[in-house]
Amino acid sequence: MSWFQRFISIYELIRPAIDVAILSFLLYKGYELLEKTQALPIVKGAGFLILIYGIAWAFNLKTLQWVLTMVTPGLFIAVVIMFQPELRKIFMQLGQGGFFKPSTVVHIGKLDAVVTAAELLSEQRRGMLIVFPRKINIKNIIETGTRINAEISSSLIVSVFMFDGPLHDGAMVIQGGKIAAAGCFLPLSERQDIRKNFGTRHRASLGMAEQSDAVVLVVSEETGAISLSYDAKLYYDLSPAEITRKLLDLLDKGSRKESTSPIQEQPSTQTSSQQTSLQTSSQYTMQTSSMQSAEQKERASVGENSEVIFE
């Protein structure tokens, strides 16, 4: 039993360190999870109420203690109702193991093909909606569309969104380095602070970002603006360079070096796909001078390369 006693004595020495390390990890992951949602104000508000209650208890303020005791249960119910989407997102990540596992690494060797397709569709004023899942499983969203399971190429993306086909109005899901499905239906955001001139695509992208941790790339059919939605926020009218940088950062934080090299290794493939997309789009769509002048007027009213954040 000497070895067992030796093990117990060693464990007693390191037990406080293990206890503190596990607690620190849980606190860090909890704060990281709250920061990605809009549930952080809940924690701040609860901390403020605890501080007020502590002051009332320390100074023996009976009336204030009675008021806080009566109001706190009602406030708790109100907070649960008001922040239901954020709480739902937190429990979804906990239930699917997203609390502990790292972000899903997406093969982004052909990420430039997606950005190229977005640029082409933006020039031709054709809407686009692409979802990049991360930790939370969106199998229920994929099942609402048509399974494709095809390699990523700008010509395929353009052919889906350029013409008024059956998959045009839905969302495309890119998962595991492939186009998993197209024509998928996304939940719409019910927030009231969204611009009235934003259509269904922007509301769907924001709704998807509110109910999951997915990154959504959206191209406006009216203005041609390219935007990103993630972490319950909408970043409007970003440049292609900003889109690429943000996607690299959001989808592959843990392996930035690995994700940069494949993009630089395939310039010829992406160039040929871009030429194919240009030929396809030029056969069916013409860019008139009146559309260009309208685009300049609309972008002047919004602001070139402006960024609008809805939180």
N, C-alpha and C positions, 0 to 999 in steps of 0.2 A: 504493500500500500504506500510505500515511500514515494513512488512516482506520481501516484494520485494526489498525495498531499503536496508534493512539489508543484504539480499543475494547479492545484487550488490556490496555493500561495502566490504563484505567478499571476493567475487570473485576478486575484484580489488586488494586485498591484496595478494591473492595466485596466481593470473594470471601470474606474472613473473616466479614463481617456476614451474607452469604447463608448461609454454612455454619452459623453459630450460630443463625440464625433457623429454618432447616429442622430442625436438630437439636432446638431448643426446642419447635417445633411437634409433632414426632414424640414427644418425651418427654411433652408435655402430653396429647396424644391417647391415648398409651399408658396414662398414669396414669388418665385419665378412663375408659378402657375397663375397666381393672382395678378401679376403684372401683365401677363398676356391677355387677360380678360379685363372687363371693367368692374371686377369685384373688389379691387383695391380700395375704393371709397367706402365699401362696407366695413373693412377692417379699421380704417381711419375713424369712421363714425362710431364704431363700437369702442375703440380706444378712447375717444373723446368722452363718451358716456361713462366709461369706467373711471376716467379721471375726475369727472364731475361728481360721481357717486363717492369716490374716495375723499374728495374735499368735503362733501356734505357729512360723511361719516366722521372725518377727523375733527371738524368744527361743531359736530353735534347739531346739524341743521335738520331738525325733525321734519319740517314742512317740505323741504327740498327732497329729503329721502322718501317721504310718502308719495310725492308727485312722481319721482323717478320709478318707484316701485309699481305705481299704477300704470305709467305710460310705457314702460319697457316691453311688456308682452305684446301690446298693440304695435309698437315700432318694429318688433321682430317679425311679426306677420306681414307688415307693410313692406319691409325690406325683402322678404322672401318673394313677395308678389312682384315688386318693382324690378328686382334683379334675377328673375327666373331664368332668362337666357344665359346669364353668366354662370349661375349656379349649375344649370344643366350642363354647360360646357365643362365645368370643373369635374362633375361626377362622371361624365362620359370619359374624360381622360383618365380618371382614377380607375374606372371599371375596365377600360381597355388596356391598362398597363402603361399608359403614356406618362404616368407620374415618375416612373423609374427609367424606362428605356430611352435611349437617345433618339433624336429626330431621324426619320427614315431617310436614308441616303438615296437621292434620285440620280439616275444616270443622266448627266447633263452634257454629254459629249455632243449632242445635237440641239443644245439649247438655242444656239444661234438660228437654227431653222425655225424655231417657234417665233423668235423675235423678228426674223425676216418676214415670215408670214403675217405677223401683226402689222409690220410696216406697209406691206403690199395692200392689205385689206384696209388700212387706214387711208392710204392714198386713194383707193377706189371707193371709199365711204361705204364699206360693208362691215356689219357688226361681227364681233367675235367674242366668245366666252370660253376660256380654258381654265380648268381647275387642276391644281397640283396638290394632292393630299400630302399630309405630313404624318403626324402620330395617330390622329383619330381615323378610324376606319370609316369610309364612306360607301360601303358596299350597297347600302340602300339607295344612294344616289345613282350609282352605276347601273343598278338594275332597272331604273326608270328609262334608260336609253337603249341604244343598240350597241352590242358588243362588237368591237373591231379588232383589238389585239394586233395592231399593226405597228411597224417601225415608224419613228417620227421623221417626217419630211415636210418641208414647207409647201411642196406641191399638193400633198394630200390635205393638209390643213386648209390651204387656199381653196381647193376644190370643194371641201365641205361647206365652207362659209361664204364662198364667193357667189354661189348661185342659189336660187330659191328652191332648194331641195327639201326633202323630209327632215334632214338633220340640221338645217340651217339655223333655226330659231332656238335650238337647245344648246346645252353646254357640252364641251369636250373634256374628258378626264384623261390626264396623262399620269400614269402610275408605273413605277418600276422601269422607267426608260422606254415605255411604249404607250401608244394611244390605246387606252383600255376601252373606251366607249365614247359615243357621240350622241347628240340629241337628248341629253339628260336634263331633267327638270330640277331646278334649284329652289330652295325656299326663299321667299321674298322678305326683305327687311320691312318691319312695321314702324320704323322710326319716322318721326314727323319733321325732323330737321334736315331732311334731304332736299336738295334743289328740286323745284317743280319741273324743270326742264330735263331732269334725268329720267331715262326710260326704264323699261323692265330689266334690261341687262345690268345696269348699275345697281338697281335694288336687289337683283338676284345675287350679284357678286358680294354685296355687303351683307345680305342675309346669310350666305354661305360662310362668310368670314365671322359672322356672329355666332353661328351654331357649330362651328368646327374650327380647327386650326389650319385649314387649307389656305393656300395662296391662290388667288383668282386673278387671271389676266383678262382684261375686258377692253374691247375696242368699240368706241361709240360710232353708231351708224349715222348720227346727225352731224357731229363735228369732226370725227376721225381721231379724237383724242384717245391715247393709250393710257390705261390706268391699272393700278394694282389694288386689290383688297386683301387685307390680312389682319388678324388680331382685332377684329371688329372695327377696323378703320378703312377708309377709302382714300387712296392717294391718286389724285386726278391729274391727267395730262402730263405724263412723264416722258422724257426722251428715251429713245432706244437704248442708249448707254446706261441710263439710270435703271431701266427695266432689267437689263442684263445683270447689272451689279447687284440689285436687290434680290433677284431670283437666285443668283449664286450664293448670296449671303444667307437667304432664308431656307433654301432647299438643301444646302450642303455645307453647313457651318463647320462640321468636324473634319472635312477633307477638302479644304480650299485648293490645296496644291494639286490633288488628284483631279479635281473638277476643272482646273484651268488648262491642263495640258491636252486633254482630248479635244477641246474646242479649237486649239491652235493646230492640231494635227490634221484637220479635215477641211482646209479651206477650199480645195478643189471640189469636193462633194457638195458643200453648201453653196458654192458659186453656181454649179450646174443646176441644183434644185431651185436656186433663185431665178436663174434664166428660164427654167421650165415654167415657173409660176408666172413670170412676167409675160411669157408668150401666151399662156393660158388666159391670163386676165385681159390681155390686149385684144384677144379674139372676141370677147363678149362684152367688154366694158370700155367706154370712151370717156376721157376726161375733158370736158368742154371748158371754155374760158369763163362761162358764167358760173360754173361750179367752183372754179378756182377763186373767183372774186367773192363768192359767198363764203368760201372757207376762210378767206383773209378777213372778212368782216366779222365772222363768228369768233375767230381766234383773237382778233383785236379786242372783242368784248370780254373774252375770258382771260386773255393774257398769255403770250407765248411762253411755253414751258413752265406755266404756273403750277403750283402744287396746292391742292385743297385737301384738307384732312378733316374727315367727319369722325368724331370720337363719341 
